[in-house]
């Protein structure tokens, strides 16, 4: 009997183990608070000036949206006659009073004052069992301080409520970055491995990014350079960013090393990268390559605890959990043996994926035999390899029809992980695999119950981790199958779908709502200050990272690095102080993160409105529909690649660039009709009856407006007959039942963001309209001095001056001004329309509507450059590049109800790097994360953007935009847009969707264009 089989012989009815008690005395970190999202975490500190003896311990408390730790916990065993409080950071404290704390009894508490006099501190002291327990930190984080102290004194993580100020400017990854910056390099490395081990890849990526940025602060910056790079590469791979991961692995290969352990680590991680991308032969070839031998392995029975064992790398998107990192307490021979065992495990996973079950079983047996010889198998970091073997063999057992043993293996894998990594993403992934197995074996009720646990845990941890979407796909499939007979499951579908929400525009809308809902009082000022400081901190980090990457900095560069670090420290101190003071205002305190419930969404909808959501998960596509009193969900009979192919074909029938020129072709109405039928499913007949549809696209539909979907077959049949007639006009689409013909459509990025936008107060701007466009020709001096050769080894990513030679007409701007009235509408064109003037303007917040009629540069100027979206402007007199960049737009101070972008493809994305350069810590790389997000971040409630270049032919764009303002006062934006589009639909010359369909409203279309003439 194989080793794996023997291990399963008596596990046929194993139940999941109860959640273990987490003891702070031996834990590296733990979350604070029960229920809701994790707002704060407590991190053990390996080094602290307060901890001097073997019985002393220190912890840092990090909370979301705070740039540095908000407090510390210390356990001090004082020497004879010593005042233990003298070890603490300097603070001026008032005489203490006594306060009872649940579970631990009385504590002395004193208000204190630190370096920043306007930021109050608080100190708690408990004396027990010869130890002095101290919590000291920002008073605004009192709930976190006391709960952390109680947990450390009780030596178990206690339940309780954490209520702290949250701006929503950061996500879990940004939260991890704060923690990474608060640890010494060795501890940050170990924690990065642990986050990866727990399946939290985005957080692990932040740790390794931070380590790369901080490596020059160590005595030997190159000692672990290769290790940092390959781990960063692996996280990029685990996150699905394969171009970057491949480039980073190539960079790692250029870093010389003769260390046999690091060579094995590089081998394994690069093999996993190939495996993540489905390149199985390449992965096998990497594993087969010889590496330098190392001495024999010492075999002992000592137990190595988690605090000193390395984290192993876990699953990538292909759903396998593999890997091992460096372990400080293990010998090089032991590390190499673990890495060699991991390589065997990877090979076994490849064999299973290739259908070679016997070879896969043999590989897992070999791996288990290898790890059993390493300290008798008593190394905590080997847990994941054991769990991996059980999961892999369970999948083989299921494929061979041995259902009982497959279930036993999955349950044992879950139990093992839960005992070592409770509450981690890896445990949740194991639970999801078991749920999928139960669904496949027709145990629907058990599967649904288990998946509810998975979703609850995801909500508590702030959403899904990278690679997790595929594990939830079976759940959505099961729900879609059950909903027709059990409609109550629609609420479960809706809740689970929101855990997959990608960061980006939705977060920006949430920040704007909270900022504008507060008015102009002191709390709102603090909120805005905290958000601004947070962005400045991110920008400063990027600047420092670039400087730190210089191998041999000049004296001037070294001085800049020192100044930059000082500025970063000051910004962080300022931000965390503001965040603490913000905690005094209840409206900014958050107990837990929130997703929308189905009743909340339905209450937000107005009569005649409906919400239509698409969800692409694990390669499958699903639909969701909710009105005020009904809701349902369904599986779409297209997979994600088929949807991509269909959307590409439809886009090509709208407009395509050939030899640098834009061409239109007869629109593919048959395909648009078939796509509507597939996507709308059981709601195909109901959608055209809605008055206002809020549409949340996903996948390929982020690139296609919903208004051009076709709701009726009869018009398609008439058109096809007409197009076949030699005398017929293949470009005349009058009579087609477009979805956008009879109903208003707004675009949303999440249910919560829709609710946020709807409750955002309207603009208080005094003027109605500002039109900007029609750039001036490039000045002669700029033409003479524009070309500067790029530095050696860098790309020229500037735009050619020819981009400025064909300005968009300003007619639509002046038409809008005429309709609104010159006393309430202004237009700026020509030389005054320059980036310097717009960037420095103090008056933009005085306009309800801003309208840009200019070219949008949304793609990268060259294939190897990054996408940094910008609007083209005239060149200013000083410090001008003729572009209003993503960063500069984000920095504008607007108070607008609507921004109109009459430019090309302004609904496109910004790269992750461009997003970070703006000081925005999340999102990027997805449609609507570009110019749309920048303008909402600047203060616009809604944005009207385009999916392709706005057409000039037949004055189509001019007619459409002017129609917005011709609508009677009080007309909703989406209705005014629809009315303008219908006029173009009814004109044979402009009935092709190219002329009327490009514009999409992101925001709340129910708001009026004009309140009055």
RAQUI-V51063 format. One record per run of one state. SS is the DSSP state (~ for helix, > for strand, _ for the rest). FROM is the first residue (numbers start at 1). TO is the last residue. If there is no record, write none. Layout:
ss=SS from=FROM to=TO
ss=SS from=FROM to=TO
This chain:
ss=_ from=1 to=2
ss=~ from=3 to=8
ss=_ from=9 to=28
ss=> from=29 to=32
ss=_ from=33 to=39
ss=> from=40 to=44
ss=_ from=45 to=56
ss=> from=57 to=63
ss=_ from=64 to=70
ss=> from=71 to=76
ss=_ from=77 to=83
ss=~ from=84 to=87
ss=_ from=88 to=91
ss=> from=92 to=93
ss=_ from=94 to=96
ss=> from=97 to=101
ss=_ from=102 to=104
ss=> from=105 to=113
ss=_ from=114 to=119
ss=> from=120 to=128
ss=_ from=129 to=130
ss=> from=131 to=138
ss=~ from=139 to=154
ss=_ from=155 to=163
ss=> from=164 to=165
ss=_ from=166 to=171
ss=~ from=172 to=182
ss=_ from=183 to=184
ss=~ from=185 to=197
ss=_ from=198 to=200
ss=~ from=201 to=217
ss=_ from=218 to=224
ss=~ from=225 to=238
ss=_ from=239 to=241
ss=~ from=242 to=253
ss=_ from=254 to=259
ss=~ from=260 to=276
ss=_ from=277 to=279
ss=~ from=280 to=288
ss=_ from=289 to=303
ss=> from=304 to=304
ss=_ from=305 to=331
ss=~ from=332 to=353
ss=_ from=354 to=356
ss=~ from=357 to=372
ss=_ from=373 to=374
ss=~ from=375 to=377
ss=_ from=378 to=378
ss=> from=379 to=379
ss=~ from=380 to=399
ss=_ from=400 to=402
ss=~ from=403 to=420
ss=_ from=421 to=424
ss=~ from=425 to=440
ss=_ from=441 to=443
ss=~ from=444 to=460
ss=_ from=461 to=468
ss=~ from=469 to=483
ss=_ from=484 to=488
ss=~ from=489 to=498
ss=_ from=499 to=504
ss=~ from=505 to=517
ss=_ from=518 to=521
ss=~ from=522 to=548
ss=_ from=549 to=554
ss=~ from=555 to=582
ss=_ from=583 to=585
ss=~ from=586 to=588
ss=> from=589 to=590
ss=_ from=591 to=597
ss=~ from=598 to=604
ss=_ from=605 to=608
ss=> from=609 to=617
ss=_ from=618 to=619
ss=> from=620 to=626
ss=_ from=627 to=630
ss=> from=631 to=639
ss=~ from=640 to=652
ss=_ from=653 to=655
ss=> from=656 to=658
ss=_ from=659 to=660
ss=> from=661 to=663
ss=_ from=664 to=668
ss=~ from=669 to=687
ss=_ from=688 to=691
ss=> from=692 to=696
ss=_ from=697 to=698
ss=~ from=699 to=703
ss=_ from=704 to=705
ss=~ from=706 to=708
ss=_ from=709 to=709
ss=> from=710 to=710
ss=_ from=711 to=712
ss=~ from=713 to=724
ss=_ from=725 to=737
ss=> from=738 to=738
ss=~ from=739 to=742
ss=_ from=743 to=743
ss=> from=744 to=747
ss=_ from=748 to=750
ss=~ from=751 to=759
ss=_ from=760 to=766
ss=> from=767 to=773
ss=_ from=774 to=779
ss=~ from=780 to=785
ss=_ from=786 to=800
ss=~ from=801 to=804
ss=_ from=805 to=810
ss=~ from=811 to=820
ss=_ from=821 to=824
ss=> from=825 to=829
ss=~ from=830 to=832
ss=_ from=833 to=833
ss=> from=834 to=834
ss=~ from=835 to=840
ss=_ from=841 to=843
ss=~ from=844 to=846
ss=> from=847 to=853
ss=_ from=854 to=855
ss=> from=856 to=857
ss=_ from=858 to=869
ss=> from=870 to=872
ss=_ from=873 to=873
ss=> from=874 to=874
ss=_ from=875 to=882
ss=> from=883 to=885
ss=~ from=886 to=890
ss=_ from=891 to=895
ss=> from=896 to=901
ss=_ from=902 to=911
ss=~ from=912 to=917
ss=_ from=918 to=930
ss=~ from=931 to=938
ss=_ from=939 to=939
ss=> from=940 to=946
ss=_ from=947 to=952
ss=~ from=953 to=966
ss=_ from=967 to=971
ss=> from=972 to=972
ss=~ from=973 to=985
ss=_ from=986 to=987
ss=~ from=988 to=990
ss=_ from=991 to=992
ss=~ from=993 to=996
ss=_ from=997 to=998
ss=> from=999 to=1002
ss=_ from=1003 to=1007
ss=> from=1008 to=1008
ss=_ from=1009 to=1013
